[in-house]
Amino acid sequence: MVSAVCARFLLQRASHGFLLSSRAGPAFSSPFLSRAHRLGPSDDEMYQRTTVSIMKKEPGGGIMIQSYSSQGFNIDGNRVFGPCAVLPPAILQWNVGSHKDITEESVSLFHMLEPRIEIIVLGTGARVERINPSVLALLKRKGIAVEVQDTPNACATFNFLTSEGRMAAAGLIPSPVSTSLDLIKE
C-alpha cells in the first residue's frame, strides 16, 4: 500500500512539471549548468567583459595592456586610439584597418627590432581571421613565432607572455563592436 501511494505521488508530481526529465539527476536544472549553454548578451552580468587588477607591477615587468574598447586600448595608462603595435620599448600607431591590411610591409617593423622578438601576437578584431600566408612565411623565416587570435584574447596572451619575461610584441586591431553592456534609459 505504501509503495502504491509513493508511486501515485511521484506520478502526480511528474504530471505537474516537477520532474523535468527521465534521466537520473536533479529534477530542477539551471540553463547555466548545462554544457550546451552559451553565454550571450541577454545573460547580463555573466556576459560582461573580464577585468584584471594589477596589484603591484614588477620593476622591468614590461608593457601591460590594461583594457580595450572599440576605439582603442589603455596600455600602461596611455590611451591609444585605433590599431597599434606594442613593442618592448614602445607603443606605436599601426597603419592597418583590418586583418586584410596586414602585409609583409606592415609587419616589417616587428622583425627589424633589436633585441629580436620571440613571438608576435596578432589581434584581428572581434574574431580570429586568416592572415596572408606570405606574411606568416616571412615571420617564420625571420625566426618569429606568430599567434593569431581575436583581440580580447590577444591582449591577455600578450600580457601573459610579457609577465613571463618573454620578448613578445603585439599587433592589435580594436574590435568594431564592444562586448560591454550599455545603459539604456527608458
Secondary structure by P-SEA (a helix, b strand, c coil): caaaaaaaaaaaaaaaccccccccccccccccccccccccccccccccbbbbbbccccccccccccccccccccccccccccbbbbcccbbbbbccccccccccccccccccccccccbbbbbcccbbbbccaaaaaaaaaacbbbbbccaaaaaaaaaaaaaaccbbbbbccccccccbbbbbcc
